[in-house]
Amino acid sequence: MKDNKPSCGCCHSAESDRPALLGGKPTLAADLPRQNWPQFNNDDIQAVTQVLKEQHWASDAPQALALEAEWCRYSGAKFCRATSSGTSALHTALYGVGVQPGDEVLVPAYTFMSSGYVVLHQCAIPIFVDIDIDTFTIDPKKIEAQITEKTKAIMAVHLFGLPADMDPILAIAKKHKLAVIEDCAQAHGATYKGKQIMTIGDAAGASINGAKNLLASEGGLFTTNREDVYKRSDDLSLRITLSGKTDESKYPLHTIGFNYRINTLGAALARSQLRRLDAFNAFRRSNAERMSGILSKIPGVVPPKVPSDRTHVWHMYRVRFDPKAAGVSMSAKAFKEKIAPALTAEGVPNRAWMAWTMPDRSVFQQLDAYGKGMPWSSPLARKGIRYNPAEYPEARCVVDETVMLPDVPLAKSSEIIDLTGEAFRKVFGNLDAILKA
């Protein structure tokens, strides 16, 4: 075992260097103020109370229409529809680009569940593609191997706040005449080669629930630059208005649709929050970059990587553990299982967040989403589809080798970041003892 005590420029006594897991004092006290999110101010409160005064709740309420217009101005999208959730926004995107029952949609093997499940909402079939372990996003080099005659679209998920590598994805889509849908639930305000996400593919969906960088208590945003996709989406979202002069114009029931309208209170809150989105993202970026600068000096810790052609908005901060770089001979999974509780003892919260890959989920193992094997048993679906989790080793690496540090993006001060770095230093400076504990 090599010496893993990187210097941070401070002097430490033997007692202060003893890990909390082994009887030392935790680096971060339990009562230390960490973060607070969401962050509301008087403007937010006034925006919500204004809705109560307006008493206008339908899809054409002033707040909903204003949110759509303001998001278009912010992102550069031509069309926007505010929806009830990020899932409904993605479903609207799938419907808008023409995904039909039995069609196949390529989805990264590691992502939040909605990315895969929403394909089932359209009675279509998710086909998983492994990820790039450096960016945690879909690996363009592995896409074409999963394309069949049934493939209709590729879903690019901008996970944790980092855009996927869109240029090669778009090139593959053009070659095979596929639509590209962006899942932007965790990446509001991120850019790829200077262009805002939600404007790069054929359609996009984003969540704006209470945990997101842009929040509306609950809600979503569907965007597209294609007028045909936008018009088609009306049929799904039941865009009921109060301005229609006839029942047909008020309730345009041309096909089966869903109540995907945004809550007007949420729309008002999102409008107010949007004015501070760039400031919020800059704060997250400052914290994350400071954290990565510290952790990059500790052998065995791999901070998140950000390609130079993208901006990261750090909805989540995830680190990977590399036992070989730390001079340890054991599996990465076993290594993480020793390190994670030692960090917890130091007062550093860490979570698996989605401790499974998408192909692991029971619905994909049982092939039964709606009963009687649907949609896989449909005569419209390709026969013989099976999901083998072992075929997605990089997605499995995220589960086995990484943890999410929830305090980092929204840490209240640089002191929290520095103390978190000190906790890592203590743990990795005492690996022999930690691994034996």
C-alpha positions in Angstrom: 0.0 0.0 0.0 1.4 3.3 -1.0 1.2 6.5 1.1 -2.0 8.3 0.2 -1.8 11.5 2.3 -1.9 14.3 -0.2 -1.0 17.7 1.2 -3.6 20.4 1.4 -1.3 23.0 2.9 -2.6 22.5 6.5 -1.0 21.1 9.6 -2.7 18.1 11.1 -2.3 16.4 14.5 -2.4 12.6 14.7 -5.8 12.9 16.5 -7.3 15.2 13.8 -6.1 12.8 11.1 -7.9 9.8 12.7 -11.0 8.8 10.7 -14.3 9.2 12.4 -15.1 5.6 11.5 -12.2 4.6 13.7 -13.0 6.8 16.6 -11.9 10.2 15.4 -13.9 13.4 15.3 -16.1 13.9 12.2 -14.7 16.5 9.8 -18.0 18.1 9.3 -20.2 18.7 12.4 -23.7 17.5 12.2 -25.1 20.9 12.9 -23.0 22.7 10.3 -25.3 24.6 7.8 -24.9 22.8 4.5 -27.3 23.9 1.8 -30.8 25.0 1.3 -32.9 24.3 -1.8 -35.2 25.5 -3.1 -34.3 29.1 -2.5 -37.3 31.5 -2.5 -37.5 35.3 -2.2 -40.2 37.9 -2.1 -40.5 37.9 -5.9 -41.4 34.2 -5.9 -44.0 34.8 -3.2 -45.5 37.7 -5.1 -45.6 35.7 -8.4 -47.6 32.9 -6.8 -50.0 35.3 -5.0 -50.6 37.1 -8.3 -52.1 33.9 -9.7 -54.7 33.8 -7.0 -55.7 37.3 -7.9 -55.9 36.5 -11.6 -58.0 33.4 -11.1 -57.2 32.0 -14.5 -56.3 28.4 -14.5 -56.5 26.9 -18.1 -53.7 26.3 -20.6 -54.0 29.8 -21.9 -53.7 31.4 -18.5 -51.4 34.4 -18.6 -48.8 32.8 -16.4 -48.6 29.6 -18.5 -48.3 31.5 -21.8 -45.7 33.8 -20.4 -43.6 31.0 -19.1 -43.6 29.4 -22.6 -42.6 32.6 -24.3 -39.9 33.4 -21.7 -38.4 29.9 -22.0 -38.3 30.3 -25.8 -36.4 33.6 -25.4 -34.0 32.1 -22.9 -33.3 28.9 -24.7 -33.7 29.9 -28.3 -36.4 27.3 -29.0 -39.1 28.2 -31.5 -41.9 26.5 -29.7 -42.5 25.6 -26.0 -45.4 24.0 -24.2 -45.5 24.0 -20.4 -46.6 20.6 -19.1 -47.6 18.9 -15.9 -44.2 17.1 -15.4 -41.0 16.2 -17.0 -42.4 12.8 -17.8 -45.3 14.3 -19.6 -43.0 16.7 -21.5 -41.0 13.7 -22.7 -44.1 11.8 -23.7 -45.3 14.9 -25.6 -41.9 14.9 -27.4 -42.2 11.2 -28.3 -45.7 11.7 -29.6 -44.8 14.8 -31.5 -41.9 13.2 -33.5 -44.3 10.4 -34.5 -43.2 7.4 -32.3 -45.8 4.7 -32.7 -46.7 1.5 -30.9 -44.1 -1.1 -31.6 -41.5 1.4 -32.6 -38.1 1.3 -30.8 -36.4 4.2 -29.0 -32.8 4.1 -28.0 -32.3 5.1 -24.4 -29.1 5.2 -22.3 -28.7 2.2 -20.0 -28.1 4.4 -17.0 -30.6 7.3 -16.4 -33.5 8.2 -14.3 -36.4 5.8 -14.7 -38.7 8.2 -16.6 -36.4 8.2 -19.6 -37.1 4.6 -20.3 -40.6 4.2 -18.8 -42.0 7.1 -20.9 -41.3 5.1 -24.0 -43.7 2.5 -22.7 -46.3 5.2 -22.2 -46.4 5.4 -26.0 -46.6 1.6 -26.3 -43.2 1.7 -27.8 -40.1 -0.4 -26.9 -37.0 1.0 -25.1 -33.7 -0.4 -26.4 -30.8 0.4 -24.2 -27.4 1.7 -25.2 -24.4 1.7 -22.8 -22.9 5.0 -21.6 -19.6 6.7 -21.6 -18.2 6.3 -18.1 -16.4 9.7 -18.3 -19.5 11.7 -18.9 -22.3 9.3 -17.7 -24.2 10.0 -20.9 -25.1 7.8 -23.9 -22.0 6.6 -25.8 -22.4 7.6 -29.5 -20.0 4.8 -30.5 -22.4 2.2 -29.3 -25.6 3.5 -30.8 -25.5 2.1 -34.3 -25.2 -1.5 -33.1 -28.6 -1.2 -31.5 -30.4 0.3 -34.5 -33.0 -2.0 -36.2 -35.7 -1.6 -38.8 -38.0 -0.7 -35.9 -35.9 2.1 -34.5 -37.7 5.5 -34.6 -35.8 7.8 -32.3 -32.7 8.3 -30.1 -33.2 9.8 -26.6 -30.1 11.7 -25.5 -30.2 12.3 -21.7 -28.2 15.2 -20.4 -27.5 13.5 -17.1 -26.5 15.3 -13.9 -26.3 18.6 -15.8 -23.9 17.7 -18.5 -25.0 17.6 -22.2 -24.5 14.4 -24.1 -22.2 14.5 -27.2 -24.8 15.7 -29.6 -23.0 16.1 -32.9 -22.3 12.4 -33.5 -25.7 11.5 -32.2 -27.3 13.9 -34.8 -25.1 12.5 -37.5 -26.2 8.9 -36.8 -29.8 10.0 -36.6 -29.6 11.7 -40.0 -27.9 8.7 -41.5 -30.7 6.4 -40.4 -33.6 8.9 -40.6 -34.3 8.9 -36.9 -35.6 11.6 -34.6 -33.5 12.9 -31.7 -35.2 13.7 -28.4 -33.3 15.5 -25.6 -34.1 14.6 -22.0 -33.1 17.8 -20.2 -34.6 17.2 -16.8 -31.3 17.8 -15.0 -29.6 20.3 -17.3 -31.5 23.6 -17.5 -29.2 26.2 -18.9 -26.4 23.9 -20.0 -24.8 24.4 -23.4 -23.2 22.2 -26.1 -20.8 23.9 -28.4 -22.3 27.2 -27.4 -25.9 26.2 -28.1 -28.5 25.7 -25.4 -29.8 22.3 -24.8 -33.5 21.7 -25.6 -32.9 23.3 -29.1 -30.5 20.8 -30.6 -32.6 17.7 -31.4 -36.1 17.4 -32.9 -37.8 17.8 -29.6 -37.0 18.0 -25.9 -38.5 17.6 -22.5 -37.5 18.9 -19.1 -38.7 18.5 -15.6 -39.2 21.6 -13.4 -40.1 20.0 -10.2 -39.0 21.2 -6.8 -35.6 19.6 -6.9 -34.5 20.9 -10.3 -32.2 23.8 -11.2 -35.3 25.5 -12.6 -38.3 24.7 -10.4 -42.0 25.1 -10.4 -43.0 22.9 -7.5 -44.1 20.4 -10.2 -44.2 20.8 -14.0 -42.3 20.3 -17.2 -41.3 22.0 -20.5 -41.6 20.6 -24.0 -39.8 22.3 -26.7 -39.2 21.9 -30.4 -38.0 23.9 -33.4 -40.3 22.0 -35.7 -43.8 23.4 -36.3 -45.2 20.0 -37.3 -44.0 18.4 -34.1 -45.5 21.3 -32.1 -48.9 21.1 -33.8 -49.0 17.4 -33.4 -48.3 17.6 -29.7 -51.6 19.5 -29.2 -53.5 16.2 -29.6 -51.7 14.6 -26.7 -51.6 17.4 -24.2 -55.3 18.4 -24.4 -54.5 22.1 -24.5 -57.9 23.2 -23.1 -58.5 26.9 -23.2 -61.1 29.3 -21.8 -61.0 31.6 -24.8 -62.7 29.1 -27.2 -66.1 30.1 -28.4 -67.4 26.6 -28.9 -66.9 23.3 -27.0 -64.9 22.0 -29.9 -62.5 24.9 -29.7 -62.3 24.7 -25.9 -61.8 21.0 -25.8 -59.9 19.8 -29.0 -60.4 16.1 -28.5 -59.0 14.8 -31.8 -57.5 11.7 -30.3 -56.8 10.1 -26.9 -55.1 12.7 -24.8 -53.9 13.4 -21.3 -54.2 16.2 -18.8 -50.7 17.4 -19.3 -51.4 21.1 -18.6 -49.1 22.8 -16.1 -50.4 24.1 -12.8 -50.7 27.8 -13.1 -49.2 28.4 -9.7 -46.2 26.4 -10.7 -45.9 28.4 -14.0 -45.7 31.6 -12.1 -43.1 30.3 -9.7 -41.0 29.0 -12.6 -41.1 32.4 -14.3 -39.7 34.0 -11.2 -37.1 31.4 -10.7 -36.0 31.6 -14.4 -34.8 35.2 -13.8 -32.2 33.7 -11.4 -31.4 30.5 -13.2 -28.0 31.6 -14.6 -27.0 32.9 -11.1 -28.0 29.6 -9.5 -26.1 27.6 -12.1 -23.0 29.8 -11.7 -23.1 29.2 -8.0 -23.3 25.4 -8.6 -20.5 25.6 -11.1 -18.2 27.4 -8.7 -18.8 24.9 -5.9 -18.3 21.9 -8.3 -15.1 23.2 -9.8 -13.6 23.9 -6.4 -14.5 20.4 -5.3 -13.0 18.8 -8.4 -9.8 20.8 -7.9 -9.4 19.3 -4.5 -10.4 15.7 -5.2 -8.3 15.5 -8.4 -5.2 15.6 -6.1 -6.3 12.5 -4.2 -5.2 9.2 -5.8 -8.2 6.9 -6.1 -10.8 9.6 -6.5 -12.0 10.4 -10.0 -14.0 13.7 -10.1 -16.6 14.3 -12.8 -15.1 15.2 -16.2 -16.4 18.1 -18.3 -15.5 18.1 -22.0 -14.3 21.5 -23.1 -17.1 21.9 -25.7 -19.8 21.8 -23.0 -21.0 23.7 -19.9 -22.1 21.6 -16.9 -24.9 23.0 -14.6 -24.3 20.5 -11.9 -27.7 19.2 -10.9 -25.7 16.4 -9.2 -22.1 15.9 -8.4 -20.9 12.3 -8.7 -17.4 10.9 -8.0 -15.9 7.5 -9.0 -13.5 5.5 -6.9 -10.5 3.8 -8.5 -8.8 1.3 -6.2 -5.9 0.7 -8.6 -5.0 4.4 -8.6 -5.2 4.3 -4.8 -2.7 1.4 -4.7 -5.3 -1.1 -3.6 -5.9 -4.6 -5.0 -9.6 -5.2 -4.7 -12.7 -4.7 -6.8 -14.0 -1.2 -7.4 -17.4 -2.2 -5.9 -15.8 -3.6 -2.7 -13.6 -0.5 -2.5 -16.6 1.8 -2.7 -18.5 -0.2 -0.1 -15.6 0.5 2.3 -15.1 4.2 1.4 -18.7 5.3 1.4 -19.4 4.6 5.1 -16.1 6.1 6.1 -17.1 9.4 4.3 -20.6 9.2 6.0 -18.9 9.0 9.4 -16.9 12.1 8.5 -20.2 14.0 7.9 -20.1 13.8 4.1 -23.5 12.6 2.9 -23.2 10.3 -0.1 -25.8 8.4 -2.0 -26.0 5.7 -4.7 -28.9 7.5 -6.4 -30.3 4.9 -8.8 -28.4 1.9 -7.6 -29.4 -0.1 -10.7 -29.2 0.1 -14.5 -32.3 0.5 -16.6 -32.1 -3.1 -17.9 -32.1 -4.3 -14.3 -35.6 -3.0 -13.7 -38.3 -5.7 -13.2 -40.5 -4.4 -16.0 -37.7 -5.1 -18.5 -36.8 -8.4 -17.1 -40.5 -9.6 -17.0 -41.4 -7.9 -20.3 -44.8 -7.0 -19.0 -45.7 -3.3 -18.6 -49.5 -3.4 -19.2 -50.3 -7.1 -18.7 -50.2 -10.0 -21.1 -46.7 -9.1 -22.0 -47.6 -5.7 -23.6 -46.1 -3.9 -25.4 -43.5 -6.5 -26.2 -46.1 -9.1 -27.1 -47.8 -6.7 -29.6 -47.8 -7.9 -33.2 -46.3 -4.5 -34.0 -43.2 -5.2 -31.9 -40.0 -6.9 -33.0 -39.9 -10.4 -31.7 -37.2 -11.8 -29.4 -36.3 -8.7 -27.5 -34.5 -9.5 -24.2 -32.6 -7.3 -21.8 -29.3 -8.6 -20.4 -27.8 -6.2 -17.8 -24.3 -7.7 -18.4 -24.3 -6.1 -21.9 -24.0 -2.6 -20.3 -20.8 -2.8 -18.3 -20.2 1.0 -18.2 -23.7 1.6 -16.8 -22.9 -1.1 -14.2 -19.7 0.8 -13.3 -21.8 3.8 -12.3 -23.7 1.6 -9.9 -20.7 -0.2 -8.5 -18.0 2.5 -8.5 -19.6 5.9 -7.9 -21.5 7.9 -5.3 -23.4 11.2 -5.5 -22.4 14.0 -3.1 -25.6 15.9 -2.6 -24.1 18.8 -0.6 -21.6 19.9 -3.2 -23.6 21.8 -5.9 -25.5 23.9 -3.3 -22.9 24.1 -0.5 -23.6 27.3 1.4 -19.9 28.3 1.5 -16.5 27.4 0.3 -15.8 26.1 3.8 -18.2 23.2 3.2 -16.3 22.3 0.0 -13.0 22.5 1.8 -14.1 20.4 4.7 -15.5 17.9 2.4 -12.1 17.7 0.7 -10.5 17.3 4.1 -12.8 14.4 4.9 -11.7 12.7 1.7 -8.1 13.4 2.6 -8.6 11.8 6.0 -10.3 8.7 4.6 -7.8 8.1 1.7 -4.9 9.0 3.9 -5.8 6.1 6.2 -6.8 3.4 3.6 -5.1 0.5 5.3 -7.1 1.0 8.5 -10.3 1.9 6.7 -10.2 -1.2 4.5 -9.6 -3.5 7.5 -12.4 -2.0 9.6 
